[in-house]
């Protein structure tokens, strides 16, 4: 067992200096290994070992940490470690590697570092890096440090760097309790120029079990943020938390068909009237729509503001779908929104909402069926998905049967053939029985061959019965049509 004299000598050897770097390192590593075998008896070495943990040499750093762990796995909480409290606090304004190590050790020291660190935070108020690391320490300490939120609110107005702001939002996110004080701090960050800060602030608000109504309007504004990551975080918060202010706003947004309201235009006008001409001002008084159209190409800021209602509508539709808060009374408005906007995201999200309104099936079905004629594949796919959700037997509805019949007839015309093929393919394998029925019933060669071509494009899993094809084949006489059908039959026989 090592004596106190041995321990003292080994601690002294940690500072051994020699002109030969290899001899010096070997001597120090030997002292470290000897201390590690002494266990708790070597606790007096903890201050020296902490300093060696910050050595420039990797071998010394690694062995110093191993020795500290051998002495006591909870070494940061030892009284001996507190002797290096000031040294470690100074390390918080060094490079990331050293600062992060200091953060871990100070966090493990607990309550004894709180007041000294709090004092240094005010002394180093101009050093955002130090503030970020110091706040992280106070946040990590267990049990939780009291008064951390007021401290953050004091430091927040003078925060200049994204690093500090993101650190604060991370801390507030983990400590968010939905209180007005916490929400107030986070709401201020929603207007920060850095989208990562805005996004993290939104996430922090949403982490609380309940969200105060005072956050509703600032969060609604985030639904039209130009950065997608910010909008998606806001969508997630509203999907998780029901806020009456927001719910009422969303309903009005749908009722108004996402229209840019006159008061919104007036707010824009007030911001830009100092540079527009008198004629433009008169345009606004006479016709707000013409005013908007005449200026939208001229000013980028105005373009962004005019785009906000569409972006906002995209987000509102996503929230309503995620929450399942769509009523049969919205069918007409959602149908109008689908027809009105060229924005594919708005179209697709409108269709998704319509697809859940089973109780209004008769009113919804014509809208969804019509969407299958869209020139955009993504819209057609969304229409089919919505129809399948609305009613698994939608293909047997008279409206659908009439549409498919029309599409099949349009296969005979070069001008409509491609669009009809795309629509019939979008319906998918569920439409195969109907296609076979039309293949058997039509006498037009081009329609027959096109239907065979469509059936051939379905995957190997498609349920096309060989007997049905053989029965249909008996009616065909045209050599080209028979050749195409025989190719399809061979494909089915191989499956």
C-alpha positions in Angstrom: 0.0 0.0 0.0 1.4 3.4 -1.0 2.4 5.7 1.8 1.7 9.5 2.0 5.3 10.1 1.1 5.0 7.9 -2.0 1.8 9.8 -3.0 3.6 13.1 -2.5 6.6 12.0 -4.6 4.4 10.7 -7.4 2.5 14.0 -7.5 5.8 15.9 -7.6 6.9 13.6 -10.5 3.9 14.8 -12.5 5.8 18.1 -12.9 9.1 16.4 -13.9 10.9 18.4 -16.6 13.7 17.1 -18.7 15.3 18.4 -21.9 14.7 15.0 -23.4 11.0 15.0 -24.2 10.8 11.2 -24.3 12.3 10.8 -20.9 10.1 13.4 -19.5 6.9 11.8 -20.9 8.0 8.3 -19.7 8.7 9.6 -16.2 5.3 11.4 -15.9 3.4 8.4 -17.3 5.1 6.1 -14.7 4.0 8.5 -11.9 0.4 8.5 -13.3 0.3 4.7 -13.4 1.6 4.4 -9.8 -1.0 6.9 -8.6 -3.8 4.9 -10.4 -2.9 1.8 -8.3 -3.2 3.8 -5.1 -7.0 4.3 -5.5 -8.7 6.6 -3.0 -5.5 7.1 -1.1 -4.2 9.2 -4.0 -7.1 11.7 -3.8 -4.6 14.5 -3.0 -3.4 14.2 -6.6 -6.7 15.2 -8.1 -5.9 18.9 -8.5 -2.6 18.1 -10.3 -4.3 15.4 -12.4 -7.0 17.9 -13.5 -4.3 20.2 -14.8 -2.6 17.3 -16.6 -6.0 16.4 -18.1 -5.5 19.6 -20.1 -1.9 18.8 -21.2 -0.9 19.4 -24.8 0.2 15.7 -25.0 -2.5 13.2 -25.8 -0.8 10.4 -23.8 -0.7 12.5 -20.7 -4.3 13.6 -21.1 -5.6 10.0 -21.5 -3.6 8.6 -18.6 -4.5 11.5 -16.4 -8.2 10.8 -17.0 -7.7 7.1 -16.4 -6.0 7.8 -13.1 -8.8 10.2 -12.0 -11.3 7.5 -12.7 -9.2 4.9 -10.8 -9.1 7.2 -7.8 -12.9 7.8 -7.8 -15.4 7.5 -10.7 -17.1 10.6 -9.1 -13.9 12.6 -8.9 -15.4 15.9 -10.1 -17.6 16.0 -6.9 -14.6 15.4 -4.6 -13.6 18.3 -2.3 -10.1 18.1 -3.7 -11.4 18.9 -7.2 -12.9 22.2 -6.0 -9.3 23.5 -5.5 -9.2 23.8 -9.3 -12.6 25.6 -9.6 -11.1 28.9 -10.7 -8.7 27.3 -13.1 -11.6 25.4 -14.8 -13.8 28.5 -15.0 -11.0 30.3 -16.8 -10.9 27.4 -19.3 -14.4 28.2 -20.4 -13.2 30.9 -22.6 -10.6 28.8 -24.4 -11.1 26.6 -27.5 -14.0 24.3 -27.8 -12.1 21.1 -26.8 -10.8 22.5 -23.6 -13.9 24.4 -22.8 -16.1 21.3 -23.2 -13.9 19.4 -20.9 -14.1 22.2 -18.3 -17.9 22.2 -18.7 -18.1 18.5 -17.9 -15.9 18.8 -14.8 -17.6 21.9 -13.5 -21.1 20.4 -14.1 -20.0 17.5 -11.9 -18.8 19.7 -9.1 -22.4 20.9 -8.5 -23.7 23.6 -6.3 -20.2 24.9 -5.0 -19.5 26.4 -8.5 -22.8 28.2 -8.9 -22.1 31.5 -7.2 -18.4 31.9 -8.5 -19.6 31.1 -12.0 -22.6 33.4 -11.8 -20.3 36.2 -10.8 -17.9 35.6 -13.6 -20.8 35.6 -16.1 -21.5 39.2 -15.3 -17.7 40.0 -15.4 -17.4 38.4 -18.8 -20.7 39.8 -20.2 -19.0 40.8 -23.5 -17.7 37.3 -24.2 -20.5 35.3 -25.8 -18.5 32.1 -26.0 -17.8 32.2 -22.2 -21.4 33.0 -21.5 -22.6 30.1 -23.6 -20.3 27.6 -21.8 -21.0 29.1 -18.4 -24.8 28.9 -18.9 -24.3 25.3 -20.1 -22.6 24.4 -16.8 -25.4 26.0 -14.7 -28.0 24.2 -16.8 -26.2 20.8 -16.3 -25.8 21.0 -12.6 -28.1 18.8 -10.5 -30.3 19.5 -8.7 -31.4 22.3 -11.1 -30.0 25.7 -10.3 -32.6 28.2 -9.2 -32.8 31.5 -10.9 -31.3 30.4 -14.2 -34.2 31.7 -16.2 -34.0 35.3 -14.8 -30.2 35.2 -15.4 -30.8 34.2 -19.1 -33.3 37.0 -19.5 -30.8 39.4 -18.1 -28.1 38.3 -20.5 -30.3 37.7 -23.6 -30.7 41.3 -24.8 -26.9 41.7 -25.2 -26.3 38.4 -26.9 -24.6 39.0 -30.2 -23.5 35.7 -31.6 -25.5 32.8 -33.0 -23.6 30.4 -30.8 -24.8 32.0 -27.6 -28.3 32.4 -28.9 -28.5 28.7 -30.0 -27.1 27.7 -26.6 -29.8 29.7 -24.8 -32.6 28.2 -27.0 -31.3 24.7 -26.3 -31.3 25.4 -22.6 -34.8 26.9 -22.6 -36.0 24.0 -24.7 -34.9 21.5 -22.1 -36.3 23.6 -19.2 -39.4 24.9 -20.9 -42.3 24.7 -18.5 -44.8 26.8 -20.5 -44.6 29.7 -18.0 -45.2 33.2 -19.3 -41.6 34.1 -18.3 -40.1 31.2 -20.4 -42.4 31.9 -23.3 -41.6 35.6 -23.3 -37.9 34.8 -23.7 -38.5 32.4 -26.5 -40.9 34.6 -28.4 -38.2 37.2 -28.6 -36.0 34.7 -30.3 -38.6 34.0 -33.0 -37.6 37.2 -34.8 -33.9 36.4 -34.8 -32.2 36.6 -38.2 -30.7 33.1 -37.8 -33.2 30.4 -38.9 -31.6 27.8 -36.6 -32.3 30.1 -33.6 -35.9 30.6 -34.7 -36.3 26.9 -35.3 -34.9 26.0 -31.9 -37.0 28.6 -30.2 -40.1 27.2 -31.7 -39.1 23.7 -30.6 -38.4 24.9 -27.1 -41.9 26.4 -26.9 -43.4 23.1 -28.1 -41.5 21.1 -25.6 -43.7 22.4 -22.7 -46.7 20.3 -21.7 -48.9 23.3 -22.3 -48.3 26.4 -24.4 -49.7 29.8 -23.3 -52.0 31.5 -25.8 -49.6 34.5 -25.8 -47.4 32.4 -28.1 -50.1 31.8 -30.7 -49.7 34.8 -32.9 -45.9 34.8 -33.0 -46.0 31.1 -33.9 -48.6 31.7 -36.6 -46.2 34.2 -38.2 -43.6 31.4 -38.2 -45.9 29.3 -40.3 -45.1 31.6 -43.2 -41.4 31.9 -42.5 -39.2 31.8 -45.6 -37.1 28.9 -44.2 -38.7 25.5 -44.4 -37.1 24.2 -41.2 -38.8 27.0 -39.2 -42.2 26.4 -40.8 -42.0 22.7 -40.1 -41.2 23.3 -36.4 -44.2 25.6 -36.1 -46.4 23.1 -37.9 -45.2 20.4 -35.3 -46.0 22.7 -32.4 -49.5 23.5 -33.6 -50.1 19.8 -34.4 -49.2 18.9 -30.9 -50.8 21.7 -28.9 -54.3 23.1 -29.3 -54.4 26.9 -29.1 -57.8 28.5 -29.5 -56.4 31.7 -31.0 -54.6 29.6 -33.7 -57.6 27.3 -34.3 -59.9 30.2 -34.9 -57.3 31.8 -37.2 -57.0 28.5 -39.2 -60.7 28.2 -39.7 -60.9 31.8 -41.0 -57.9 31.1 -43.3 -59.8 28.2 -44.9 -63.1 30.2 -45.0 -61.3 33.0 -46.8 -59.7 30.5 -49.3 -56.3 31.6 -48.2 -56.9 35.0 -49.7 -54.6 38.0 -48.9 -57.0 40.1 -46.9 -57.4 43.9 -47.6 -56.0 44.8 -44.2 -52.8 42.8 -45.0 -52.4 44.8 -48.2 -52.9 48.0 -46.3 -50.1 47.0 -43.9 -47.8 46.4 -46.8 -48.8 49.7 -48.4 -48.0 51.5 -45.2 -44.5 50.1 -45.2 -43.7 51.0 -48.8 -45.7 54.1 -49.6 -42.6 56.4 -49.0 -41.2 55.3 -52.4 -44.1 54.5 -54.6 -45.6 57.0 -57.1 -48.8 58.8 -56.7 -50.3 56.8 -59.5 -49.5 53.6 -57.7 -51.2 55.0 -54.6 -54.3 55.7 -56.7 -54.1 52.2 -58.0 -54.2 50.9 -54.5 -57.3 53.0 -53.6 -59.1 51.9 -56.8 -58.0 48.3 -57.1 -55.9 46.5 -54.5 -55.4 43.5 -56.8 -54.0 45.7 -59.6 -51.8 47.5 -57.1 -50.4 44.2 -55.9 -49.8 42.9 -59.4 -48.1 46.1 -60.7 -45.6 46.2 -57.8 -44.8 42.5 -57.2 -42.1 42.4 -59.9 -40.5 45.6 -58.7 -39.6 45.0 -55.1 -38.2 41.8 -53.6 -39.4 42.5 -50.1 -42.9 43.0 -51.4 -42.7 39.8 -53.4 -41.8 37.9 -50.2 -44.6 39.5 -48.3 -47.1 38.7 -51.0 -46.0 35.1 -51.1 -46.5 34.7 -47.3 -50.3 34.0 -47.5 -49.6 31.1 -49.8 -46.8 29.7 -47.6 -49.1 30.3 -44.6 -51.9 28.4 -46.3 -49.6 25.4 -47.0 -48.7 25.3 -43.3 -52.3 25.7 -42.1 -53.4 22.8 -44.3 -50.7 20.6 -42.8 -51.6 21.5 -39.2 -55.3 20.8 -39.8 -54.4 17.4 -41.4 -52.1 16.5 -38.5 -54.6 17.4 -35.9 -57.6 15.9 -37.8 -59.4 19.2 -37.3 -61.4 19.3 -40.6 -65.1 19.6 -40.7 -67.7 18.7 -43.4 -68.5 22.4 -43.6 -65.0 23.0 -45.1 -65.6 20.8 -48.2 -66.6 23.7 -50.5 -63.7 25.9 -49.3 -61.2 23.2 -49.7 -62.5 22.4 -53.1 -62.2 26.1 -54.1 -58.6 26.2 -52.7 -57.7 23.2 -54.7 -59.0 24.8 -57.9 -57.7 28.3 -57.2 -54.0 27.7 -56.5 -51.3 26.5 -58.9 -49.1 25.7 -55.9 -48.7 21.9 -55.9 -48.2 21.7 -52.2 -51.5 23.5 -51.5 -53.3 21.2 -54.0 -51.9 18.1 -52.5 -52.6 19.1 -48.9 -56.1 20.1 -49.8 -56.7 16.7 -51.3 -55.3 15.0 -48.2 -57.8 16.9 -46.0 -60.7 16.1 -48.3 -59.8 12.4 -48.2 -60.6 12.2 -44.4 -64.1 13.6 -44.8 -65.9 10.3 -45.1 -69.2 11.8 -43.7 -69.2 14.2 -46.7 -68.3 11.6 -49.3 -70.9 12.5 -51.9 -69.7 16.1 -51.9 -66.0 15.2 -51.8 -65.9 12.5 -54.4 -66.4 14.7 -57.5 -63.5 17.0 -56.4 -61.1 14.1 -55.8 -62.1 12.3 -59.0 -61.5 15.5 -61.0 -58.0 15.8 -59.4 -57.1 12.6 -61.3 -57.1 14.7 -64.5 -54.3 16.9 -63.2 -51.3 17.2 -65.5 -49.1 16.7 -62.4 -48.3 13.2 -61.4 -47.8 14.1 -57.7 -51.3 15.6 -57.6 -52.9 12.6 -59.3 -51.1 10.3 -56.8 -52.4 12.4 -53.9 -55.9 12.3 -55.4 -55.8 8.5 -55.6 -54.5 8.2 -52.1 -57.3 10.5 -50.8 -60.0 8.5 -52.7 -58.7 5.2 -51.2 -58.9 6.8 -47.8 -62.4 8.3 -48.4 -63.9 5.1 -49.8 -62.2 1.8 -50.7 -65.0 1.2 -53.3 -64.7 4.6 -55.0 -64.1 3.0 -58.4 -67.6 1.6 -58.4 -69.2 5.0 -57.8 -71.1 6.3 -60.9 -69.0 9.5 -61.0 -65.8 7.4 -61.2 -67.2 5.0 -63.7 -68.2 7.9 -65.9 -64.8 9.6 -65.7 -63.0 6.3 -66.6 -65.3 5.9 -69.5 -64.4 9.4 -70.7 -60.7 8.8 -70.2 -60.9 5.5 -72.2 -62.7 7.3 -75.1 -60.0 10.0 -75.0 -57.4 7.3 -75.8 -58.6 7.5 -79.4 -57.5 11.1 -79.8 -53.8 12.0 -80.2 -54.4 15.3 -78.4 -55.8 13.7 -75.3 -54.2 10.3 -75.3 -51.1 11.0 -73.2 -53.0 12.8 -70.5 -55.6 10.0 -70.3 -52.9 7.3 -70.1 -51.2 9.1 -67.2 -54.5 9.5 -65.4 -55.4 5.8 -65.8 -52.0 4.7 -64.7 -52.3 7.0 -61.6 -55.4 5.1 -60.5 -53.2 2.1 -60.1 -53.9 -1.6 -60.0 -57.3 -1.1 -58.3 -58.5 0.1 -61.8 -57.5 -3.1 -63.6 -61.0 -4.7 -63.6 -62.5 -1.6 -65.1 -59.7 -1.4 -67.8 -60.3 -5.1 -68.7 -64.0 -4.4 -69.0 -63.4 -1.5 -71.4 -60.9 -3.6 -73.3 -63.5 -6.2 -73.9 -66.3 -3.7 -74.7 -64.5 -1.3 -77.2 -64.3 -1.9 -80.9 -61.7 0.8 -81.5 -58.3 -0.6 -82.3 -56.2 2.4 -80.9 -58.1 2.2 -77.6 -57.6 -1.5 -77.4 -53.9 -1.3 -78.0 -53.5 1.6 -75.6 -55.4 -0.3 -72.9 -53.1 -3.3 -73.4 -50.1 -1.0 -73.2 -51.4 0.4 -69.9 -52.0 -3.1 -68.4 -48.5 -4.1 -69.4 -47.0 -1.3 -67.4 -48.4 -2.6 -64.1 -45.9 -4.6 -62.0 -45.6 -8.3 -61.6 -47.8 -8.2 -58.5 -50.8 -6.9 -60.6 -53.8 -9.2 -60.4 -54.5 -9.7 -64.1 -56.3 -13.0 -64.7 -55.1 -15.0 -67.6 -58.5 -16.4 -68.3 -59.9 -12.9 -68.7 -57.3 -12.1 -71.3 -57.8 -15.3 -73.2 -61.6 -14.7 -73.3 -61.0 -11.1 -74.6 -58.6 -12.4 -77.2 -61.4 -14.4 -78.9 -63.0 -11.2 -80.0 -59.8 -9.7 -81.6 -58.9 -10.1 -85.3 -56.4 -7.3 -86.0 -52.9 -8.8 -86.2 -51.2 -5.8 -84.5 -53.7 -5.8 -81.6 -53.4 -9.6 -81.2 -49.6 -9.3 -81.1 -49.7 -6.8 -78.3 -52.2 -8.9 -76.4 -50.2 -12.1 -76.8 -47.1 -10.3 -75.4 -49.2 -9.4 -72.3 -50.4 -13.0 -72.0 -46.9 -14.3 -72.2 -45.9 -11.9 -69.4 -48.8 -13.1 -67.2 -47.9 -16.7 -67.9 -44.3 -16.2 -66.7 -45.5 -14.8 -63.3 
